[in-house]
Amino acid sequence: MIAAYKRPSKADGNKWVVGSYFASDWLTTDAETPRVSLPVALNMEALYAALLASPIAVSCATG
């Protein structure tokens, strides 16, 4: 999984600036961890909120 913070540009409010990327290691699928369908959402904001609210099977980094 990869995620990046996006914010409106200070120079041009109609453009977006991508910040730092956060990435996990490659996740393989097997019988124990089946794929899950994307949540139903009417817009990207709702999709991001639903994705971030669901538990992710990636352990957090310490430190």
C-alpha positions in Angstrom: 0.0 0.0 0.0 1.1 3.5 -0.7 -0.4 6.8 0.6 0.6 10.4 0.1 -0.5 13.6 1.7 -1.9 16.1 -0.7 -2.6 19.8 -0.1 -3.6 22.8 -2.1 -0.7 24.7 -3.7 0.1 28.0 -2.0 1.0 29.5 -5.4 -2.1 28.3 -7.2 -5.2 27.2 -5.2 -6.5 25.3 -8.2 -3.5 22.9 -8.1 -2.5 20.2 -5.6 0.9 19.4 -4.2 1.9 15.9 -3.2 3.8 15.6 0.0 5.7 12.6 1.5 4.9 9.1 0.5 4.3 6.3 3.0 4.6 2.8 1.7 4.3 -0.7 3.2 6.1 -3.8 2.1 4.5 -5.9 -0.7 1.6 -7.9 0.6 0.8 -11.3 -0.8 -2.6 -12.9 -0.9 -3.3 -16.4 0.1 -6.1 -18.5 1.4 -5.8 -17.0 4.9 -6.0 -13.4 3.7 -8.5 -13.2 0.8 -8.9 -10.0 -1.2 -11.6 -7.6 0.0 -13.8 -5.4 -2.3 -13.5 -1.7 -2.1 -16.1 0.0 0.1 -19.0 1.7 -1.6 -18.5 5.5 -1.8 -20.0 8.3 -3.7 -16.8 10.4 -3.9 -13.1 10.1 -3.3 -13.3 11.8 0.2 -15.8 9.1 1.3 -13.7 6.3 -0.2 -10.5 7.5 1.5 -12.3 7.8 4.9 -13.8 4.3 4.5 -10.4 2.9 3.6 -8.6 4.5 6.5 -11.3 3.5 8.9 -11.0 -0.2 8.1 -8.3 -2.2 9.9 -5.2 -2.8 7.8 -3.1 -5.9 8.3 0.2 -4.1 8.5 2.0 -3.6 11.7 3.0 -0.1 12.7 6.6 1.0 12.7 8.0 1.8 16.1 10.1 4.8 16.9 
